Amino acid sequence: MSVRELGLPQREASRAELPERVTIWEVGARDGLQNEQAIVGLDTKLEFLDRLAAAGLGTLEATSFVHPKWVPQLADADDLLAKLERREGVRYPVLVPNERGLDRALALGVESIAIFGSATETFARKNLNRSFDEQFAMFEPVVRRARHEGLQVRGYLSMCFGDPWEGAVPVDQVVAAGRRLLDMGCFQLSLGDTIGVATPGHVEAVLAAFPEVDSLAVHFHDTYGQALSNTLAALRCGVTTVDSSAGGLGGCPYAKAATGNLATEDLVWMLDGVGVEHGADLDSLVSTSVWMAERLGRPSPSRVVKALTGS
């Protein structure tokens, strides 16, 4: 008999202060696939998104309007959005780096976008070819126009817990950069542990430095196996939106130290165990990640997927 048939994980409400419900911001189709060297076909991407929606996930980051020269995997963004069959009640935000990207998003009827900045000078130059300050100047007209058009704008901030070139990133530097994105008009700020070096105490220190924790989300990579413990620390600090990637797919083409994202299945298993609602169906997620792993030609790195499938 399987652990699922035995009623595991055992569901017990945590004694610690935790939110009643968490929003899972699924990034598998964008952040998960963007680092894949072999191009994933358009039909596969569309089916991936549909399977994720069928599994109960309400926010699916669909693609990115970065230049195809920099991220060839997402060169089919226009075709994907044109053919995407949107499910009622599901949001499909896209990543937009500049006004050209916004033009494409508006033309395709996108309702929600995300911009992506860096907490450090070096990564801003490597990821955006802009200085630390220049990146914000690039974002300002994007956010202003998007909000004028009625779009919801999310802000990503990378390298919040450590940078492979600059090392430790001061907390006040992270807060200053994050505040600029929030003040610009982003409804939410996702704090990224791009190379996966954060620990729970560090997470608590960064979150405590922001006065508006209800506007924050977290985005953890699992390089050192800390993504789940860091997520639990964030939830105890009041965060209610967590980024994750089905099957633990992901990485960053501009930061080679970045490994996969927190696996959505691992997150769901933990949330089930501490009695936090999320709306996703674990068995459907596992089936979807196994399906995608077969198409990528390698097993899923998700521990829960491995445990439940014996792979």
C-alpha positions as CSV (number, residue, x, y, z in Angstrom):
1,M,0.0,0.0,0.0
2,S,1.3,3.5,-0.9
3,V,1.9,6.3,1.6
4,R,-0.9,8.2,-0.1
5,E,-3.3,5.3,0.4
6,L,-2.2,5.2,4.0
7,G,-3.3,8.8,4.4
8,L,0.1,10.4,4.6
9,P,1.3,13.0,5.1
10,Q,-0.6,13.2,8.4
11,R,-2.4,16.5,8.5
12,E,-1.8,18.4,11.7
13,A,-2.2,22.1,12.2
14,S,1.1,23.7,13.1
15,R,1.5,25.1,16.6
16,A,3.4,28.0,15.1
17,E,1.7,31.0,13.6
18,L,1.0,30.2,9.9
19,P,-1.4,31.6,7.3
20,E,-4.6,29.7,6.7
21,R,-4.0,29.7,3.0
22,V,-1.0,30.1,0.7
23,T,-1.0,31.2,-3.0
24,I,1.3,29.0,-5.1
25,W,2.9,31.1,-7.9
26,E,3.8,28.4,-10.3
27,V,6.9,29.3,-12.4
28,G,7.6,25.9,-14.1
29,A,6.6,26.9,-17.6
30,R,8.8,30.0,-17.5
31,D,11.6,29.9,-14.9
32,G,11.5,26.1,-14.9
33,L,12.1,25.7,-18.7
34,Q,14.2,28.8,-19.5
35,N,17.4,27.1,-18.6
36,E,16.8,23.9,-20.6
37,Q,19.3,23.5,-23.5
38,A,17.1,21.4,-25.7
39,I,14.2,23.4,-27.1
40,V,10.9,22.2,-25.7
41,G,8.2,22.1,-28.3
42,L,5.3,24.5,-28.3
43,D,2.6,21.8,-28.0
44,T,4.5,20.4,-25.0
45,K,4.5,23.8,-23.3
46,L,0.8,24.3,-23.9
47,E,0.0,20.9,-22.5
48,F,2.2,21.5,-19.5
49,L,0.3,24.7,-18.7
50,D,-3.0,23.0,-19.2
51,R,-2.0,20.1,-16.9
52,L,-0.8,22.5,-14.2
53,A,-4.1,24.4,-14.4
54,A,-6.0,21.1,-14.2
55,A,-4.1,20.3,-11.0
56,G,-5.6,23.3,-9.3
57,L,-2.9,25.9,-9.6
58,G,-4.4,29.3,-10.0
59,T,-1.3,31.3,-11.1
60,L,0.8,30.0,-13.9
61,E,3.7,32.2,-15.1
62,A,3.4,31.3,-18.8
63,T,6.4,32.7,-20.6
64,S,8.7,35.7,-21.0
65,F,9.2,38.4,-23.6
66,V,12.9,38.6,-23.3
67,H,14.9,38.7,-26.5
68,P,15.2,35.2,-28.1
69,K,18.9,35.7,-28.4
70,W,19.3,35.7,-24.6
71,V,16.7,33.0,-23.8
72,P,16.1,30.9,-27.0
73,Q,13.8,28.5,-25.0
74,L,11.2,31.2,-24.8
75,A,11.4,32.5,-28.4
76,D,7.9,31.1,-29.0
77,A,6.2,33.4,-26.5
78,D,4.0,35.1,-29.0
79,D,2.8,31.8,-30.5
80,L,2.3,30.3,-27.0
81,L,0.0,33.1,-25.8
82,A,-1.9,33.2,-29.1
83,K,-2.7,29.5,-28.8
84,L,-3.0,29.2,-25.1
85,E,-6.5,28.0,-24.0
86,R,-7.0,30.0,-20.7
87,R,-9.0,28.3,-18.0
88,E,-11.5,30.4,-16.0
89,G,-10.1,31.6,-12.7
90,V,-6.4,31.0,-13.7
91,R,-4.0,33.9,-14.1
92,Y,-1.2,33.6,-16.8
93,P,1.3,36.4,-16.0
94,V,4.3,36.9,-18.3
95,L,7.8,38.3,-17.7
96,V,8.4,41.7,-19.4
97,P,11.9,43.3,-19.4
98,N,11.2,46.6,-21.2
99,E,8.7,48.6,-23.2
100,R,9.1,46.5,-26.3
101,G,8.1,43.4,-24.3
102,L,5.2,45.3,-22.9
103,D,4.0,46.2,-26.4
104,R,4.0,42.5,-27.3
105,A,2.1,41.6,-24.1
106,L,-0.6,44.2,-24.7
107,A,-1.0,43.1,-28.3
108,L,-1.7,39.6,-27.1
109,G,-4.2,40.5,-24.4
110,V,-2.0,39.8,-21.3
111,E,-3.6,40.9,-18.1
112,S,-0.7,40.4,-15.7
113,I,3.0,41.0,-16.1
114,A,6.2,40.8,-14.0
115,I,9.4,42.9,-14.2
116,F,12.7,41.5,-12.9
117,G,15.4,43.5,-11.2
118,S,18.5,42.8,-9.2
119,A,19.6,43.7,-5.6
120,T,23.2,43.9,-6.8
121,E,25.1,45.9,-9.4
122,T,26.9,43.0,-10.9
123,F,23.9,40.9,-11.6
124,A,22.0,43.9,-13.0
125,R,24.7,44.3,-15.6
126,K,24.9,40.6,-16.4
127,N,21.1,39.9,-16.5
128,L,19.8,43.2,-17.9
129,N,22.9,44.9,-19.3
130,R,22.1,47.9,-17.1
131,S,23.6,49.4,-14.0
132,F,21.8,49.1,-10.7
133,D,20.2,52.5,-11.1
134,E,19.6,52.2,-14.8
135,Q,17.5,49.1,-14.3
136,F,14.9,51.1,-12.4
137,A,14.9,53.8,-15.1
138,M,14.1,51.1,-17.6
139,F,11.2,49.7,-15.5
140,E,9.5,53.0,-14.7
141,P,7.7,53.5,-18.0
142,V,6.9,49.8,-18.2
143,V,5.1,49.9,-14.9
144,R,3.4,53.3,-15.6
145,R,2.0,52.2,-19.0
146,A,1.0,48.7,-17.8
147,R,-0.9,50.1,-14.8
148,H,-2.5,52.7,-17.1
149,E,-3.7,49.8,-19.3
150,G,-5.2,48.0,-16.3
151,L,-2.5,45.4,-16.0
152,Q,-1.3,44.0,-12.7
153,V,2.5,44.3,-12.2
154,R,4.6,42.1,-10.1
155,G,8.3,42.8,-9.2
156,Y,11.0,40.2,-8.9
157,L,14.2,41.0,-7.1
158,S,17.1,38.7,-7.6
159,M,20.2,38.1,-5.4
160,C,18.5,39.0,-2.2
161,F,20.4,36.6,-0.1
162,G,23.8,36.3,-1.8
163,D,25.5,37.1,-5.1
164,P,28.1,34.8,-6.7
165,W,30.2,37.8,-7.7
166,E,29.7,40.2,-4.8
167,G,29.1,37.7,-1.9
168,A,26.9,38.7,1.0
169,V,24.2,41.3,0.1
170,P,23.4,43.8,2.9
171,V,19.8,43.6,4.1
172,D,19.4,47.4,3.8
173,Q,20.5,47.1,0.2
174,V,17.8,44.5,-0.5
175,V,15.2,46.6,1.2
176,A,16.2,49.8,-0.7
177,A,16.0,48.0,-4.1
178,G,12.7,46.3,-3.2
179,R,11.2,49.6,-2.0
180,R,11.9,51.2,-5.4
181,L,9.9,48.4,-7.1
182,L,7.0,48.7,-4.7
183,D,7.0,52.5,-4.8
184,M,7.0,52.3,-8.6
185,G,3.6,50.5,-8.4
186,C,4.3,46.8,-8.2
187,F,1.5,45.1,-6.3
188,Q,3.8,42.4,-5.0
189,L,7.6,42.0,-4.6
190,S,9.0,38.5,-4.9
191,L,12.3,38.2,-3.1
192,G,14.6,35.8,-4.9
193,D,17.3,33.5,-3.4
194,T,18.8,33.1,-6.9
195,I,21.7,30.9,-5.9
196,G,20.0,29.1,-3.1
197,V,22.3,30.2,-0.2
198,A,19.7,31.6,2.2
199,T,19.0,30.1,5.6
200,P,15.9,30.5,7.8
201,G,17.5,33.1,10.1
202,H,18.6,35.2,7.1
203,V,15.1,34.9,5.6
204,E,13.6,36.2,8.9
205,A,16.1,39.1,9.0
206,V,15.3,40.2,5.5
207,L,11.5,39.9,5.9
208,A,11.6,41.8,9.2
209,A,13.3,44.7,7.5
210,F,10.2,45.2,5.2
211,P,7.3,47.0,6.8
212,E,4.8,45.6,4.2
213,V,5.2,41.8,4.5
214,D,1.7,41.4,3.0
215,S,3.1,42.6,-0.3
216,L,6.0,40.1,-0.3
217,A,6.4,36.7,-1.9
218,V,9.4,34.4,-1.7
219,H,11.3,32.6,-4.5
220,F,13.8,30.0,-3.2
221,H,16.2,27.8,-5.1
222,D,17.2,24.6,-3.5
223,T,21.0,24.5,-4.1
224,Y,21.8,23.7,-0.5
225,G,18.6,21.9,0.3
226,Q,17.2,24.8,2.3
227,A,14.2,25.9,0.1
228,L,11.6,24.2,2.3
229,S,12.9,25.4,5.6
230,N,13.3,28.9,4.2
231,T,9.7,28.8,3.0
232,L,8.4,27.7,6.4
233,A,10.4,30.6,8.0
234,A,8.8,33.0,5.5
235,L,5.3,31.7,6.2
236,R,5.9,32.2,9.9
237,C,6.8,35.8,9.2
238,G,3.5,36.4,7.4
239,V,4.3,35.7,3.7
240,T,1.3,34.1,1.9
241,T,2.6,33.8,-1.7
242,V,5.4,31.2,-2.5
243,D,7.0,30.7,-5.9
244,S,7.7,27.2,-6.9
245,S,8.3,25.0,-10.0
246,A,6.6,21.8,-10.8
247,G,9.1,19.0,-10.6
248,G,11.8,21.3,-9.2
249,L,12.6,22.5,-12.7
250,G,14.7,25.6,-13.1
251,G,17.9,27.6,-12.9
252,C,19.2,30.9,-14.2
253,P,21.1,31.3,-17.4
254,Y,23.1,34.2,-16.0
255,A,24.0,32.7,-12.6
256,K,25.5,29.2,-13.0
257,A,25.4,28.6,-9.3
258,A,21.6,28.6,-9.4
259,T,20.1,25.1,-9.4
260,G,16.4,24.2,-9.5
261,N,13.6,26.0,-7.9
262,L,11.6,24.8,-4.9
263,A,9.6,21.9,-6.3
264,T,5.8,22.5,-6.2
265,E,5.2,18.9,-5.0
266,D,7.6,19.3,-2.1
267,L,5.9,22.5,-1.1
268,V,2.4,21.0,-1.3
269,W,3.5,18.0,0.8
270,M,4.7,20.3,3.5
271,L,1.7,22.6,3.4
272,D,-0.6,19.6,3.6
273,G,1.3,18.4,6.7
274,V,1.0,21.7,8.6
275,G,-2.7,22.3,7.6
276,V,-2.2,25.2,5.2
277,E,-4.7,25.4,2.3
278,H,-3.4,25.8,-1.2
279,G,-5.9,24.4,-3.7
280,A,-3.6,22.1,-5.6
281,D,-3.9,18.4,-6.1
282,L,-0.7,16.6,-5.3
283,D,-1.3,13.4,-7.3
284,S,-2.1,15.5,-10.5
285,L,1.1,17.5,-9.9
286,V,3.2,14.4,-9.6
287,S,1.7,12.9,-12.7
288,T,2.4,16.2,-14.6
289,S,6.0,16.3,-13.4
290,V,6.6,12.7,-14.4
291,W,5.1,13.5,-17.8
292,M,7.4,16.5,-18.3
293,A,10.5,14.6,-17.0
294,E,9.9,12.0,-19.7
295,R,9.9,14.7,-22.3
296,L,13.1,16.2,-20.9
297,G,14.7,12.8,-20.8
298,R,15.7,12.9,-17.1
299,P,14.1,12.2,-13.7
300,S,12.5,14.9,-11.7
301,P,14.7,16.3,-8.9
302,S,11.6,16.7,-6.6
303,R,12.0,14.5,-3.6
304,V,8.2,14.0,-3.3
305,V,8.0,13.0,-7.0
306,K,10.8,10.5,-6.5
307,A,9.3,9.1,-3.3
308,L,5.8,8.7,-4.7
309,T,6.8,7.2,-8.0
310,G,9.9,5.2,-6.9
311,S,11.9,6.9,-9.6
